[in-house]
Amino acid sequence: MTPEFIIDLGREAVMVSLLVAGPLLLSGLAVGLLVSILQATTQIQEATLSFVPKILAVMLAALIFAPWMMTVLTEFAGRLLGNLATAIG
């Protein structure tokens, strides 16, 4: 197992985690921005008004993107286990 292999594996793991978490984080960010604009315009400072829509948006995004996320994770796990024999020696 070479240092280059470990670095490449770590880079790929970070990229997969960013790809999987991206849609959830972006949906929460977009809804949070819209709610913040709404709160600033109407001067309503209710904590649950900003919290509940973000949770619902992230849950909806998780339901929508779950098949794609599972495909990405399964492909990564397949590549990881496929390279296990070459990594060990």
C-alpha positions as CSV (number, residue, x, y, z in Angstrom):
1,M,0.0,0.0,0.0
2,T,1.7,3.1,-1.2
3,P,1.2,6.6,0.2
4,E,-0.1,7.7,-3.2
5,F,-2.8,5.1,-3.0
6,I,-3.9,6.2,0.4
7,I,-4.0,9.8,-0.6
8,D,-6.0,9.0,-3.7
9,L,-8.4,6.9,-1.6
10,G,-8.8,9.7,0.9
11,R,-9.4,12.2,-1.9
12,E,-12.1,10.0,-3.4
13,A,-13.8,9.4,-0.1
14,V,-14.0,13.2,0.5
15,M,-15.4,13.7,-3.0
16,V,-18.0,11.1,-2.5
17,S,-19.0,12.5,0.9
18,L,-19.3,16.0,-0.7
19,L,-21.4,14.6,-3.6
20,V,-23.7,12.8,-1.2
21,A,-24.1,15.6,1.3
22,G,-24.4,18.4,-1.4
23,P,-28.0,18.2,-2.3
24,L,-29.1,18.1,1.3
25,L,-26.9,21.0,2.3
26,L,-27.9,23.1,-0.7
27,S,-31.6,22.6,-0.1
28,G,-31.3,23.6,3.5
29,L,-29.2,26.6,2.5
30,A,-31.7,27.7,-0.1
31,V,-34.7,27.4,2.2
32,G,-32.9,29.1,5.0
33,L,-32.0,32.0,2.8
34,L,-35.6,32.3,1.6
35,V,-37.0,32.2,5.2
36,S,-34.4,34.7,6.3
37,I,-35.4,37.1,3.5
38,L,-39.1,36.6,4.5
39,Q,-38.3,37.2,8.2
40,A,-36.3,40.4,7.4
41,T,-39.1,41.7,5.2
42,T,-41.9,41.0,7.6
43,Q,-39.8,41.6,10.8
44,I,-41.1,38.3,12.3
45,Q,-38.4,36.8,14.5
46,E,-39.8,33.4,15.3
47,A,-37.2,30.7,15.8
48,T,-39.4,27.8,14.7
49,L,-40.2,29.7,11.4
50,S,-36.6,29.3,10.4
51,F,-36.0,25.8,11.8
52,V,-39.0,23.8,10.6
53,P,-38.9,24.6,6.9
54,K,-35.2,23.7,6.8
55,I,-35.9,20.3,8.3
56,L,-38.7,19.7,5.9
57,A,-36.6,20.7,2.9
58,V,-33.7,18.5,3.9
59,M,-36.1,15.6,4.5
60,L,-37.7,16.1,1.1
61,A,-34.3,16.4,-0.6
62,A,-33.3,13.2,1.1
63,L,-36.3,11.4,-0.2
64,I,-35.8,12.8,-3.7
65,F,-32.0,12.1,-3.9
66,A,-31.9,8.9,-1.9
67,P,-31.7,6.6,-5.0
68,W,-28.9,8.6,-6.5
69,M,-27.0,8.9,-3.2
70,M,-27.2,5.1,-2.7
71,T,-25.9,4.5,-6.2
72,V,-22.9,6.8,-5.6
73,L,-22.2,5.1,-2.2
74,T,-22.6,1.6,-3.6
75,E,-20.3,2.4,-6.5
76,F,-17.7,3.8,-4.1
77,A,-17.9,0.7,-1.9
78,G,-17.6,-1.6,-4.9
79,R,-14.5,0.2,-6.1
80,L,-13.1,0.2,-2.5
81,L,-13.7,-3.5,-2.0
82,G,-12.5,-4.3,-5.6
83,N,-9.2,-2.6,-4.9
84,L,-8.8,-4.3,-1.5
85,A,-6.9,-7.2,-2.9
86,T,-4.4,-4.9,-4.7
87,A,-4.1,-2.7,-1.6
88,I,-3.2,-5.5,0.7
89,G,-0.6,-6.9,-1.6
